[in-house]
Amino acid sequence: MEILVWGAGAIGGTVAAHLARAGHALTLVDCAADHVAAVNADGLRITGPIAVRVPALLPGEVRGRFETVLLATKAQDTAGAARALEPSLSRAGCVVSLQNGLNELVLEQILGRERTVGAFVNFGADYIAPGTIHYAGRGAVVLGEVDGHLTPRIQALQRVFLDFDAGASVTANIWGYLWGKEAYGAMLFATALTNDSIADALADPRYRGLYVALGTEVLAVAQARGVVPEAFDGFDPRAFLPGTPRVVSESCLNELVAFNRRSAKTHSGIWRDLAVRKRRTEVDAQLGAIVSLGREAGAPTPLTARLVELIHDVEDGGRQQSPATLDLLNACL
């Protein structure tokens, strides 16, 4: 299949480079003109052994229709990207969300459920400079139809993604993975309130109760919506059930620390947005959405809501990334 990759940053660029090297026909689309120009001039480089030649376009330059679009924009850009790419999507085609968050809910509203495919990706990567992406190491890759059916389409997509990661799998419960990552993502947002690495932050005994409480709060919303969360890369949803023995929660956090110690990506993309790129994070599209969904489901999320406020404070320059800022969140327990 000919594939359009909409959003050629850390996630989209990494997947695209691997698939192009395996011989798939790809076109990249990105809003960053300097990134597009660099890819067209010198190729897309993944730091390490991978450099590929693949055409790159600005959104207004796309012509024709594509059967498959891999969407890898920031979560807050999902609605705008869906509307922009819709003329490039064939009538029977689909958009596969490689994003963080519950963006499939947005895509369903704009493009329709039948043209929306869910995906869970947990590998590490960072945008370094125009034309250059740093791939930090593998993580789980799971594909699934949003209605849970195991279709020929999802099996064909799995075959494509096996050229990116030999462990790419298919699930009938993609929402379970997406909600599990939302719980893990809430913890990552908390770690980004400091300058500690992910592993160091999760290992700090002062805040382990906070990380568990955040995961528990998010998964309570998932449970209220009838979702059964799935495990991945050291994350075990059983560790965040009310009444779980402390030893189970500690074991899960230890596994997450070990997973992140093995990665060349020491800090989250959230931290990079705040500390390096000096731009807004995905906090509203990810955690803000959890707060809204929790309100609708009758599952309160006061800790998550406070975390959203503190991230905004850092974005606006009102607070620094420091243990003192994380202490403000910890004080809410």
C-alpha positions as CSV (number, residue, x, y, z in Angstrom):
1,M,0.0,0.0,0.0
2,E,1.1,3.6,-0.6
3,I,1.3,5.4,2.7
4,L,1.0,9.0,3.6
5,V,2.7,10.0,6.9
6,W,1.1,13.1,8.3
7,G,3.4,14.5,10.9
8,A,7.1,13.6,10.3
9,G,8.5,14.4,13.7
10,A,9.8,12.0,16.4
11,I,7.2,9.2,16.0
12,G,6.1,9.6,12.4
13,G,9.7,10.2,11.2
14,T,11.0,7.1,12.9
15,V,8.3,4.8,11.6
16,A,8.5,6.3,8.1
17,A,12.3,5.9,7.9
18,H,12.1,2.2,8.9
19,L,9.2,1.5,6.5
20,A,10.9,3.3,3.6
21,R,14.1,1.3,4.2
22,A,12.1,-1.8,4.0
23,G,10.8,-0.8,0.6
24,H,7.4,0.7,1.3
25,A,6.2,3.7,-0.8
26,L,5.9,6.7,1.5
27,T,5.2,10.4,1.4
28,L,5.8,12.6,4.4
29,V,3.8,15.7,5.3
30,D,4.8,18.2,7.9
31,C,4.0,21.8,8.8
32,A,7.6,22.7,9.6
33,A,9.0,24.1,6.3
34,D,12.6,23.8,7.5
35,H,12.1,20.1,8.3
36,V,10.5,19.4,4.9
37,A,13.2,21.3,3.1
38,A,16.0,19.3,5.0
39,V,14.3,16.0,4.2
40,N,14.0,16.8,0.5
41,A,17.6,18.1,0.3
42,D,19.5,15.5,2.4
43,G,17.1,12.8,3.3
44,L,15.5,11.9,6.6
45,R,18.2,10.8,9.0
46,I,17.6,8.7,12.1
47,T,20.6,9.1,14.3
48,G,22.5,5.8,14.1
49,P,22.6,3.8,10.9
50,I,19.4,4.9,9.2
51,A,19.2,7.6,6.5
52,V,16.5,7.3,3.8
53,R,15.4,9.3,0.8
54,V,11.6,9.9,0.9
55,P,9.6,12.8,-0.5
56,A,8.3,15.4,2.0
57,L,5.6,18.0,1.5
58,L,3.9,20.8,3.2
59,P,0.2,20.2,3.9
60,G,-1.0,22.3,1.0
61,E,1.2,20.5,-1.5
62,V,-0.4,17.0,-1.2
63,R,-2.0,15.7,-4.3
64,G,-4.0,12.5,-4.9
65,R,-5.6,10.2,-2.4
66,F,-4.1,7.6,-0.2
67,E,-5.5,4.3,1.2
68,T,-3.5,4.6,4.5
69,V,-2.5,7.7,6.4
70,L,-0.3,7.4,9.5
71,L,-1.2,10.4,11.7
72,A,1.7,11.5,14.1
73,T,0.9,15.1,15.0
74,K,0.7,16.4,18.5
75,A,-2.6,15.5,20.1
76,Q,-3.8,19.1,20.2
77,D,-3.4,19.3,16.4
78,T,-5.6,16.2,15.7
79,A,-8.8,17.9,14.7
80,G,-7.1,20.4,12.4
81,A,-4.9,17.6,10.9
82,A,-7.9,15.4,10.3
83,R,-9.8,18.1,8.4
84,A,-6.6,19.0,6.4
85,L,-5.9,15.4,5.4
86,E,-9.4,14.3,4.6
87,P,-9.2,15.3,0.9
88,S,-6.1,13.1,0.6
89,L,-7.8,10.1,2.2
90,S,-9.5,7.6,-0.2
91,R,-13.1,6.9,0.4
92,A,-12.4,3.4,1.7
93,G,-9.1,4.4,3.3
94,C,-8.2,4.8,7.0
95,V,-6.2,7.0,9.3
96,V,-4.0,5.2,11.9
97,S,-3.3,7.3,14.9
98,L,0.3,6.9,16.2
99,Q,-0.3,9.7,18.7
100,N,-0.4,10.0,22.5
101,G,-3.8,10.3,23.9
102,L,-7.4,9.2,23.0
103,N,-7.3,10.9,19.6
104,E,-9.3,8.2,18.0
105,L,-12.3,9.8,19.7
106,V,-11.7,13.0,17.7
107,L,-10.9,11.2,14.5
108,E,-14.2,9.2,14.7
109,Q,-16.2,12.4,15.0
110,I,-14.5,14.0,11.9
111,L,-13.7,11.1,9.6
112,G,-16.1,8.4,10.9
113,R,-15.4,5.2,12.8
114,E,-15.0,3.1,9.7
115,R,-12.0,5.3,8.6
116,T,-10.3,5.4,12.0
117,V,-7.8,2.8,13.2
118,G,-6.2,2.8,16.7
119,A,-2.5,2.3,17.4
120,F,-0.4,2.1,20.6
121,V,3.3,3.0,20.2
122,N,5.7,3.2,23.2
123,F,9.1,3.4,21.6
124,G,11.4,6.3,22.4
125,A,12.3,9.0,19.9
126,D,13.0,12.8,19.7
127,Y,13.1,15.4,17.0
128,I,16.6,16.8,17.1
129,A,16.9,19.2,14.1
130,P,15.4,19.6,10.7
131,G,15.8,16.3,8.9
132,T,17.1,14.5,12.0
133,I,15.3,12.2,14.4
134,H,16.9,10.4,17.4
135,Y,15.5,6.8,17.8
136,A,16.2,5.8,21.4
137,G,14.9,2.2,21.5
138,R,12.0,-0.1,21.0
139,G,8.7,-0.3,22.9
140,A,5.4,-2.0,22.4
141,V,3.6,-1.5,19.0
142,V,0.0,-2.6,18.9
143,L,-2.7,-2.0,16.3
144,G,-6.5,-2.4,16.7
145,E,-9.8,-1.5,15.1
146,V,-11.7,0.9,17.4
147,D,-14.7,-1.4,17.4
148,G,-12.6,-4.4,18.4
149,H,-13.0,-6.5,15.3
150,L,-10.0,-8.4,13.9
151,T,-10.4,-7.4,10.2
152,P,-8.3,-8.1,7.1
153,R,-7.4,-4.4,7.1
154,I,-5.8,-4.6,10.6
155,Q,-4.0,-7.7,9.6
156,A,-2.6,-6.0,6.5
157,L,-1.5,-3.1,8.6
158,Q,0.3,-5.4,11.0
159,R,2.3,-6.9,8.2
160,V,3.4,-3.4,7.3
161,F,4.4,-2.5,10.9
162,L,6.3,-5.7,11.2
163,D,8.8,-4.0,9.0
164,F,9.2,-1.4,11.7
165,D,9.1,-3.6,14.8
166,A,9.2,-7.4,14.7
167,G,7.0,-7.5,17.8
168,A,4.2,-5.4,16.3
169,S,0.9,-7.1,17.2
170,V,-2.9,-6.8,16.8
171,T,-5.5,-6.5,19.6
172,A,-9.2,-6.6,20.0
173,N,-8.9,-4.2,22.9
174,I,-7.0,-1.2,21.6
175,W,-8.8,1.1,24.0
176,G,-7.3,-0.9,26.9
177,Y,-3.8,0.0,25.6
178,L,-4.6,3.6,25.0
179,W,-6.1,4.1,28.5
180,G,-3.2,2.2,30.0
181,K,-0.8,4.7,28.3
182,E,-2.9,7.6,29.6
183,A,-2.3,6.4,33.1
184,Y,1.4,6.0,32.4
185,G,1.4,9.4,30.6
186,A,-0.1,11.1,33.7
187,M,3.0,9.9,35.6
188,L,5.3,11.2,32.9
189,F,3.7,14.6,33.0
190,A,4.4,14.6,36.8
191,T,8.0,13.7,36.2
192,A,8.3,16.6,33.7
193,L,7.6,19.0,36.6
194,T,11.2,18.3,37.5
195,N,14.5,18.0,35.6
196,D,15.1,14.5,36.7
197,S,15.2,11.7,34.1
198,I,12.1,9.5,33.9
199,A,13.9,6.6,35.6
200,D,15.3,8.7,38.4
201,A,11.9,10.4,39.0
202,L,10.0,7.1,39.1
203,A,12.6,5.6,41.4
204,D,12.4,8.5,44.0
205,P,10.6,7.1,47.1
206,R,9.2,10.5,48.0
207,Y,6.8,10.5,45.1
208,R,5.9,6.9,44.5
209,G,2.6,7.3,46.3
210,L,1.9,10.2,44.0
211,Y,2.6,8.2,40.8
212,V,0.4,5.4,42.0
213,A,-2.4,7.8,42.9
214,L,-2.3,9.4,39.4
215,G,-2.5,6.1,37.7
216,T,-5.3,5.0,39.9
217,E,-7.3,8.2,39.2
218,V,-6.9,7.8,35.4
219,L,-7.8,4.1,35.4
220,A,-10.9,4.8,37.5
221,V,-12.2,6.9,34.6
222,A,-11.4,4.1,32.2
223,Q,-13.3,1.6,34.4
224,A,-16.2,4.0,34.6
225,R,-16.3,3.9,30.8
226,G,-16.2,0.1,30.7
227,V,-12.6,-0.1,29.5
228,V,-10.3,-3.0,30.6
229,P,-6.7,-1.6,30.6
230,E,-3.9,-3.6,29.2
231,A,-0.3,-4.2,30.4
232,F,2.8,-3.1,28.4
233,D,6.6,-2.5,28.8
234,G,6.5,-2.9,32.6
235,F,3.2,-1.1,33.1
236,D,0.7,-3.4,35.0
237,P,-2.8,-1.9,35.4
238,R,-3.4,-4.2,38.4
239,A,-0.9,-2.1,40.3
240,F,-3.4,0.8,40.2
241,L,-6.5,-0.8,41.4
242,P,-8.0,0.5,44.7
243,G,-6.8,-1.7,47.6
244,T,-3.8,-3.1,45.7
245,P,-1.0,-4.2,48.1
246,R,1.9,-1.7,48.1
247,V,4.3,-4.5,47.1
248,V,2.4,-4.9,43.7
249,S,2.6,-1.1,43.0
250,E,6.2,-1.0,44.0
251,S,7.0,-3.9,41.7
252,C,5.3,-2.1,38.7
253,L,7.2,1.1,39.3
254,N,10.4,-0.9,39.5
255,E,9.7,-2.4,36.2
256,L,9.0,1.0,34.6
257,V,12.3,2.3,36.0
258,A,14.1,-0.7,34.5
259,F,12.4,-0.2,31.1
260,N,13.4,3.5,31.0
261,R,17.0,2.7,32.2
262,R,17.4,0.7,29.0
263,S,16.3,3.5,26.7
264,A,18.7,6.1,25.2
265,K,15.8,8.6,25.7
266,T,16.3,9.7,29.3
267,H,13.5,12.4,29.5
268,S,10.0,12.4,28.1
269,G,8.8,14.4,25.1
270,I,6.8,16.4,27.7
271,W,10.0,17.5,29.4
272,R,11.6,18.4,26.0
273,D,8.6,20.5,25.1
274,L,9.0,22.5,28.4
275,A,12.8,22.6,28.8
276,V,14.2,22.4,25.3
277,R,11.6,23.4,22.7
278,K,9.9,26.0,24.9
279,R,6.4,25.2,23.6
280,R,3.0,24.1,24.8
281,T,2.7,20.5,25.7
282,E,-0.1,18.0,25.0
283,V,-1.5,18.4,28.5
284,D,-4.9,19.7,27.5
285,A,-5.5,17.1,24.8
286,Q,-4.3,14.3,27.0
287,L,-4.9,15.0,30.6
288,G,-7.5,17.7,30.1
289,A,-9.5,15.2,28.1
290,I,-9.3,12.7,31.1
291,V,-10.7,15.4,33.4
292,S,-13.6,16.0,31.1
293,L,-14.3,12.3,30.5
294,G,-14.1,11.7,34.3
295,R,-16.6,14.5,34.9
296,E,-19.0,12.9,32.4
297,A,-18.6,9.4,33.9
298,G,-18.9,10.6,37.5
299,A,-15.3,9.7,38.3
300,P,-13.6,12.8,39.8
301,T,-10.0,13.5,38.9
302,P,-8.8,16.3,41.3
303,L,-5.1,15.2,41.2
304,T,-5.0,15.1,37.4
305,A,-6.7,18.5,37.2
306,R,-4.1,20.0,39.5
307,L,-1.3,18.4,37.4
308,V,-2.8,20.2,34.4
309,E,-2.7,23.5,36.2
310,L,0.9,23.0,37.2
311,I,2.0,22.1,33.7
312,H,0.3,25.3,32.5
313,D,2.2,27.3,35.2
314,V,5.5,26.0,33.8
315,E,4.5,26.6,30.2
316,D,3.6,30.2,31.1
317,G,6.8,30.8,33.0
318,G,5.2,31.1,36.4
319,R,7.0,28.1,37.9
320,Q,10.3,26.3,37.3
321,Q,10.8,22.6,36.6
322,S,12.0,21.6,40.0
323,P,11.2,19.2,43.0
324,A,9.5,22.2,44.6
325,T,6.9,22.2,41.8
326,L,6.3,18.5,42.1
327,D,6.0,18.9,45.8
328,L,2.9,21.1,45.2
329,L,1.3,18.2,43.4
330,N,2.4,15.7,46.1
331,A,0.8,17.9,48.7
332,C,-2.6,17.2,47.2
333,L,-2.6,13.6,48.3
